[in-house]
């Protein structure tokens, strides 16, 4: 996940000039901040099984742990970008880091899963401030496109490193103590990052022409939260229940209102005029669909190995290194490829690899706890993600005029993060709906003692297949454990298939939608040039990641 707010930066000299004062310190502190933010994002991935065991959670409650973080990021990232411009990027990073520290304390002390949701949401709000704040702080002290490209590549590397290391950190602490210890470590990391930011980051702001779009922010946040609430609760509460229907209906109304508000806004947070450009529209659509496929596959795998198979968190973390590690290790390779190969081709290739990996996941046997079958599909998905995560922004930026590059990048990144937020929600809905139906069918044809059958049905109605699958041996309803395990395997295999189809659709849309489209700008020609200037003499922001 990579964010920016599409704003202008401080004036810079011509190419070849010395680095701005504070460049090294700002870069170091910003990288530390984005690392901490991404650790907060990915930490629960290897701990879902422990959350289910210790907090007695069921399927949708586990989905909300991940969704609460991403929804907070997506809902408020544009507004945080504006606040950074108005009041200072260093101040925004410090506030965001403090919020992550508070959220991690709440999570570490959480007595129930509902309190854990609050901690995850606070962490998401903090990270939502740290991502754009740290990236824009870097761009404010860069002088040339080459220097900016280098700084953003380093920043992106620490972003990927945080995603790869975080599940391992969680798994290690769960192994030697408690999952709560990993959140206390995150508190310490956040406090260290806060000190680095205060000491090293050069303050910058750009308040000219920047205004808060309060109506747009409110309608967007309410609409997104309501729609995602309906999608998360539908599998267990029932798609036709009144709360779910109302959530979808009201959410759709608020999102429609958001579009109306943005069309007439003086300073919109989401400039809909960009979608008049076909290439930009294609890149935006595939950003949502493709990132849904990636994070959906990550979430499905963490659920498969955690609450379904009850595997050790360290084993879960090892596989997340295969999913997230390539995005860090292949940064130099992808950066070079973006200068030599059309970004649309890299994007298509990455989605094809992700689709193949997700389809291979569907062949997993839920009764086999071995890791060998995970390696090839996890690597394919990880390498595919490494090729797409930078390329999707490059395609968007190369398809619009230079003066719109900042807004285009911000919009693309928000849509990509929307895909990240949708991934766990869609996967959870598909997997748990299918698993619930399969378990009901399995129980109907099962030859279980009357007492075990009644208990299994009651537990399944209250907590779904995951609750039945987690019953200890000898407990009422535990005789249906095998039936629940098979149902969950079927449900999550279907979810992997949905992720594979989504990645394949993204690949097809990219390859077909970009036919006849020629890039308006050549990154290779610009990389050593000074940053382009707008009408007011300030350099225009054109961030790529």
N, C-alpha and C positions, 0 to 999 in steps of 0.2 A: 504494500500500500504505500503511495507517494502523494503528498499533498502540496499545493501552493495556492496562493490567493490571487495570482494574476495581477499584481500591482506593479507600479513603477518603482524604480530604485534611485539611489543617490547618483549624482553626476559622476562620470568617470572619464579619465583621460583617454588618449588614443592608444592603439595597440602597441605593445612593447614596453609600456610604462611599468614602473615598479609596482609591486603589490601594495594595496592600500594598508595603512596602519591598522593593526588589529586583525589582519586576515587570518594568520595562523591560529591565534587564540580563539577567534570566533568560530573557525572551522572545527577546531578540536572540541569546543564546548557544545556546538550544534550537533556534532556526531555523537557525543555522549548523550545528549538529550534525546535524539531520535532512537538511539539504542535502547534507552530506558523505556521510551514510549512503546516500542515494538515488543520488548520483553513483557510489558503489561498486557499487550494485546494477545500474545501467543501463550502465556503462562498456563492458562487453564487446559490447553490441548491435551497434555499428558495426565491430567488430574481428574478427568470426568468420571472415571471409574471410582476413584476415592470419594468424590463428591456424592456419587450415588450411594455409596456404602455408608459414609459417615453422616450424611444429612438426609438420608432416606428420600431421595428425589426420584421422580419419574421422568418420562421422556421429554415432555415439553419444558419442564423445569430446567433440564440440562441444556436444552436449546437456548433458553433465555440467558444463561450465563455468558455464552458467546455473543448472542444477538444484542444484549444490552450494551456491550462495549462498542460494537460497530455502529449501532443505531445512533449512539451519542456522537460518534465521530462524524458520520454522514450528515446528521441533522444540523450541526453547528459549525462545520469547518469553514464555510464561506464567511460567516459572521465573525469567527475568530480571526480570519485573515484581515477583515476590515478593522477590527479592534487593534490588531498589531500595527496597522498603518496609522491609526489615529493616536495611539498611546505609546507605541514603542514595541519592537519585536522582542528585545531582551526582557522587558517587563511581562510580555505575554508568555514567554517560555518559563519564566520563574513562577508565574501564577499556575500554569499548566502542570509544572513539575510538582508544585505543592499539592495540587489536586490529586495527582497520582499517588503521592505519599499518603494523603488522607484516605483515598479509596482503598489502598492496599492495607492500611490499618483496619478499615472496616471489614475487608475480606478476611484478614487474618483472624479477626475476633468473631466472625459470623457464626451465630448459633444455629441459624436456619438458612435454607437456600434463598429465601426472600431477602435476607440481609446481604447475602453474597451477590445478589443481583444489584443491590444498591452500590456495593463496592465496585462491581464491574462497570456500572454506569458512570460512577465518579472517575474511574480510571479512563474510560472512554472520553469523557469531557476533557480531562487533563491532556490526554494524548491528542485529542482534536485541536488543542491549542499549541501543543509542542511541535506537531508535524509542520504546519504552515509557518509558525514562528521561527523555527530553526532553519528551514529552507530559505525563507525570505531574508533572514539575518545574514546568511552566507552570500546570497546574491547582492546584497547591499554593499559588500566589501570587495566584490570582484570587479575587475577592470575590463577584461576582454572576454569574448565568447570562448576562447580556448581555456582561460582560467576558470570561467564559470563551469564549463563542461567537466573539468577536472574536479572542481569542488563538489559538484552535484554527484559525480560518480563516487567520490569518497563517501559522501553523505548516504547515498543509496547502498553502498557496501555495508555501512553500519546498520542501516535499516534491515537489510537481509540477515546480517549477523545476529541481530536481536531476535529475529524470527526463528533462526536455526538453533540458537543457544537456549532460548527460553524453555522449551519443553524438557530439555536435558536438565536444566536447573531445577525445574519442578519435580522431575523424576528422581533426581539425586536426593533432594530433601525429603520427598515422600518415602524414599528407601531407608534413610537413616533416622528419620524422626516423624514428622507430620507434614502434610501438605501446607499447613499454616506457616511453617518455617520459611517456605519459598516466598510468601508474601511479605514476611518481615525482611528478607533480603532485598526485595524490591523497594521497600521503604528506605533502606539504607542507600541503595543505588540512586533513588530519587533525590535524597538529601545531598549526596555527593554531586550529582548533576546540577542541582540548584546552586551550590557554591561555585562550581566551575562557570556557570552562566553569569553569575553576579560579578565574578572576578575577570573573566576573559572576554566576554562578548561585547563588541562595540555596539552601542545603542543606535538604532536607526528607526525612522518613521517616515511616512509619506502621506500626510493628512489631506493634501490638496485633492478636491474632487471626490473624496471618499465619504460615504454616508451609510448609516445603518438602514437596511431595508427590513424594518420591523414587521410589516404585514406579510411580506414574502417569507420571512423566517418563521413566523407563527403558523401560517397555512401549510408550509412545507413540512415542518416538524410534526404537527398534529396529523396530517394526512399520512405521512410515512409510518409513524408509530401505530396508528389505527390499522392500516392495511397489514403491517407485519404482525400485529397482535392477532388479527384474524387468522393469518396463515399459520402461526405457531400453535394457537389453541384449537384450531379446527380439527386436527387428527384425533384428539382425545375428548374434547367437549362435544364434537359433532359439527359438521359443516352447516347444518340447517338450524342450529340452536340460535336463539335470539341475540345473545351477545356477539357471536361471530358474524352473523348477518349484519348487525348494526355497525360493527367495526369496519367491515368492508364498505358498506354504503356511505358512512360518514367519512371514512378515509378517502374514498373516491371523490366525494364532494369537496373536501378540503384541498386535494391535489388539483382538482379542476379550478378551484378558487385561486390556487397558487399560480396557475398558468395565466389566468386573467390579471392577477395582480402584477405579475412580472412583465406582461405586455405593456402595461401603462406606467411602470415604475420609472422614476427619474434615475435611480442608481440601482438596477436590478442585481440580485445576487446570482441570477441564472439567466444569462443573455440568450433568449430563444432565437434571436436573429442568426446566430451561428449555424443553426440547423438548415439554413437555406443552401449551405454548401454540402454537396452530396458526399464528398470524401470525409468531411468532418462528421456528418450524420452516421455514416457507416462505421467509422472508428469509435464513435460514442456508443452505438448499439452493441458492437462486439466487445467493447470494454465491459459493459454490464454482463452480457451473456458469458463471456470467457472467464471473467473473474468469479462469477457465480459458480462456474464449473470447477475452478481451482479450489476455492475455499470450501465449496460443497464437498469435494473429494477429501480434503483435509479433515473436515468435520466428520464425515462418514467413517473415515479410517480411525479417527480417535474414538468414536462411539463403538465401532466394531471391536477394537482391541480393549477398550475400557469397560463400559457398562455391559457389553454383550459377552465378551470372552473373559473379562476380569483378569487381564494380563498385567504384569508388573509395569509401572509407569516408565521405568528405564527402557524397556523394550519399545514402548510407544514413542519415547523420545528419539530412539535410534532411527526409527522410520521417518520421523519428522526432519531429521538431518538430511535424509535423501530427498524429501519434498522441498525443503527450504534452502538447503546448502547450495545447490547449483546456482541459484540467483546471486549468491555472494561470490562463489568461485569463478563464475563465468563473466563477471562484470568486464574485465579487460577484453575478453573475446567478443562479447556483444557490442561493446563500444566501438571496436574496430569494424565489426560487421555492419554497423549502422552507417559507417562512412563508405562502405564498399558495396553493400547490397541494399536494394530498396526495402524500406522498413515494412511495407505491406507484405513482401515475401517472407520476411522474418516472422511477421505476425501470423501469417497463414501457416507456416511451418510449425510454429510453436503450438498453435491450436490443434493441428493434426497430431502432434506428439501427445498432447494432453488427452485428446479423444482416444487414442490407442491405449494409453495407460489406464484411463478410466474403464474402458471396455475390458481390459485384462483383469481389473479389480473384480468384475462381475463373476469371474471364474473361481474366486476364493471359496474355500470350504469352511463354513462357520465352526465346524467341529475340530478343525486343525489349528492348533495354536502356534505352529511353526512360523518363522519370519521369512523363510526362503521365498515363498510365493509372493511376498509383498515387494521384494527388492526391485524387480524389473519394472512393474507398473509405477512404483513410487518414483523411480529415477526418470522414467519417461515424462510423468506429470511435472516433476521438478525442473527438468531441462526445458520442457515446453513453456513453463511459467517464466523461466529465465529469459527466454527469447521474446515473450510477449509483454512482460511488465514494462520494459522501456520502449518497445516498438510502438505500442498503442499511443503513447504520447507523441512520439516522433511523427507518426502518421497524421495525427490531428494538427500538430504545429505546421507541418509542411503543406497542409491543405488550405491554410487561411492566410490572408495578408499579414504582413509582419506586425502591423499596429494592433492586430487582434490576437497575437500569439499568447500574451499573458492570460487573457480571459479564456482562450481556447484550452490552454493547459489546465487552468483551474477547473473548468467545466469537465474536461475529460477525466481528471483525477477524482472529482466528486462522483462521477458516474462509475468509475472503476471501484471506488470504495462502496458505492451502492451495490455493485455486484458482490463485493465481499460480504456486505451485510445480508444480502438475499441468500447467499450460498447455504449457510447453516439452517436458515428458515425453510427454504425449499426442500433441502435434503431431509430435515427433520419431519416436515409434513408428509413427504412421499414415503419415507421409510416407516414411520410410525403408523401411518394410515394402512399401508400394505401389511405390516406386521400384525396390526390389530385384527384385520380381516382374516389373515392366515391363521392366527391363533384361534379365533372363533371357529373357523372351519375345522382345525385340528382337534379342538376339544369336542366338537359335535360327533366326530367319528372315533373318539378315543375310548378305550376300555379301562376306565379308572374307577377306583372305589368311589361310592357315592359321596362320602365325606370329602375326599380329595378333589373330586370334580366340583362340588359346590364351592369349596374354598378357592380353587383356582379361578372359577368364573367370577367370584366376588372380587378377588384381588385384581384380575384382569380388567374388570370394569372400573375399578378405582384408580389403578396405577398403570395399566397397560401391560404389554408383554415384558417390558424391562423389569417391572415389579415381580412378576412371576418367575422370570429368569434368575432373579437375585435371591430367591427364597433359600434359606439354609436347609440342608438335608434333614428330613424328619418333620419339618414344619408343615402345617396344613396347606395343601396346594402344591407342595414341592414335587409331587409325583408328575406334575405337568411341566417340569423344568425342561425336559428335552423338547417338548412341543413348542414351548416359548422360544427356545434357542433356535430351532428350525425356522420359526416364523420370523424372528429377527434377522436371521441370515437371508431369508427371502426378501424381506423389506429393504435391507440395506444394499443388497445386490441390485434391486430395482433402482435405488437411489444412485448407485454408481453408474448404472445405465443412463439415467437422466443426465448426470454430469457429462458422460461421454457424448451423448447426443447434443447437449448444449455446446460443448467444445467443437464438435463437428459442424454445427450450424454456424458458429462464429468463424470457423475456417472457410466455409462456403460463402458466407456473406462478404468476408474480406476479399477472397479471390475474385468473386463475381462483381462485387460493388466497386472495386477499384479499377475495373477495366476502363481504359481510356482516360484515367485520371493522371495528371502529371504534377509532380511536386512544384510548388511555387517558389520554393527556396532551396538552395543547396547548402546543406550543413557543412559540407567539406570546404566550400568556398568561404564560409563565414567563421570557421572555427578560430582563425587568427585575427579576425577583424575586431575593432572596438564595438561595444554595444551600440546598437542603433538608437537614434535619438527621436523623440516625439516632437510635436509642435512647440512644446514649451521648453525644449532644449534638454530635457532629462532623458536618460536612456530608457527604452522600453523593455519591460520584462519579457523574456522568451525562454522560460525554464523548460528543460527537458530532463527526463529521468529514465 
